[in-house]
Amino acid sequence: MKVMKLEKIIETKIHSDDIYQTIWLNEGYVASSSWDKTISILDVRKLTFTLLKKHEKGVTSLDYHQADHLLASGSTDLTVRIWDIEKGEAILSLRGHREAVLGVKWNVDQELLASCSEDSTIAIWDTKSWKLERVLKGHRYAVFSIDWHPREDILLSGSSDKKIIFWDAWTGKKQREINAHSRAVRTVKFSPNGKYFVTGSWDGKVIVWAYDSLEKVREKYFPNTTIRCARWDPTGGIVAISRSDGFLTLWKPFDSWSAHYRVYDLTVRCASWSPNGKKLVVTSNGGMLTIFKVNI
C-alpha cells in the first residue's frame, strides 16, 4: 500500500494559550478557539489572522453555518455565542447551561443548533427565533462531544459517564444508548454517508460502529495514551486521530491500515480536515497551529 505522507506547509502561533478546537470555514480560512478567551480566523494564503473577542473565559468549541456565514462558539463562561463572520462581530449570546459549554453543532439543514455541557445536558436551540426549544437529559456526567447525523435529525452524544446516546432532536427522547467505553467518551463523529460513526475515549480506544446495527466494525487501541479527537476525511475512508502523547494517527479502518506521525512533544488537541480532504490542521498546547498537506 502506498505510504501516506504529511508535508508541513504552515506552522504558526496564533493564540497565547492552548487551542481547544479548529474548523475550516472554507479552503482559505481556519477558525480556532482557545483558552485565551479568543477565536482566531486565519487566512491560510496570506498568513494573517483576526481575533474575535467577546467571551469572558476559555472558548472550547466551534461550528460554522455555511449558508449564513455564522459561527457558533461555546465557552467555559457558560454561554454560546453567534458571530457574523463577515462583520467580525458577536450578534447573540445564548444561556442555557449551568456549567461550561463543551460542544456546539448545527444540524444538517441548520435549523437547529445543539450545545453540550459539563452540566450533563444538551440544549437544542431554534435558529430562527433563537429560543431554547428543549433540554436533553440522560447523561450522568459531562457531555464532551455531539454530532448530528448527516441525513436525519438524530443527535449523537458522548459523555464522561462512558455512554453514547442517540436522541430524536424534535421530541427530545432517547432512541438508543450504549455503554461504549471503559472510560470517558471524548469524541463522537458520524461518517459523511451516515452509515458509520466513530468514538474515541480516554481508555485509548477508537471504535468504528455501524449506525443501523450498532455493531463494532473496527477497533484500534493505543496503550498509554488518551484520545482527544477523531475525525473522518470527506471521503469517509480515513480517520484522523489526535492523541495526548503528541502523535497524530491516520487510520483507514476498512483497509486495516494506519500510520503514526509525531507532530508535537505534547498533546495533539484537535485535527480537522479541509473541505477537499487535501490538508489537515492540527493544534497543541501553547497556541501552536500547524497545517499539513496530505499526500496520498
C-alpha positions, 0 to 999 in steps of 0.5 A: 500500500502506498505510504501516506505522507504529511508535508508541513506547509504552515506552522504558526502561533496564533493564540497565547494559550492552548487551542481547544478546537479548529474548523475550516470555514472554507479552503482559505480560512481556519477558525480556532478557539482557545483558552485565551478567551479568543477565536482566531480566523486565519487566512491560510494564503496570506498568513494573517489572522483576526481575533474575535473577542467577546467571551469572558473565559476559555472558548472550547468549541466551534461550528460554522453555518455555511449558508449564513456565514455564522459561527457558533462558539461555546465557552467555559463562561457558560454561554454560546455565542453567534458571530457574523463572520463577515462583520467580525462581530458577536450578534447573540449570546445564548444561556442555557447551561449551568456549567461550561459549554463543551460542544456546539453543532448545527444540524444538517439543514441548520435549523437547529443548533445543539450545545453540550455541557459539563452540566450533563445536558444538551440544549437544542436551540431554534435558529430562527427565533433563537429560543431554547426549544428543549433540554436533553437529559440522560447523561450522568456526567459531562457531555464532551462531544455531539454530532448530528447525523448527516441525513436525519435529525438524530443527535449523537452524544458522548459523555464522561459517564462512558455512554453514547446516546442517540436522541430524536432532536424534535421530541427530545427522547432517547432512541438508543444508548450504549455503554461504549467505553471503559472510560470517558467518551471524548469524541463522537463523529458520524461518517459523511454517508451516515452509515458509520460513526466513530468514538474515541475515549480516554481508555485509548480506544477508537471504535468504528460502529455501524449506525443501523446495527450498532455493531463494532466494525473496527477497533484500534487501541493505543496503550498509554495514551488518551484520545482527544479527537477523531475525525473522518476525511470527506471521503469517509475512508480515513480517520484522523486521530489526535492523541495526548502523547503528541502523535497524530494517527491516520487510520483507514479502518476498512483497509486495516491500515494506519500510520503514526506521525509525531507532530508535537512533544505534547498533546495533539488537541484537535485535527480537522480536515479541509473541505477537499480532504487535501490538508489537515490542521492540527493544534497543541498546547501553547497556541501552536497551529500547524497545517499539513498537506496530505499526500496520498 
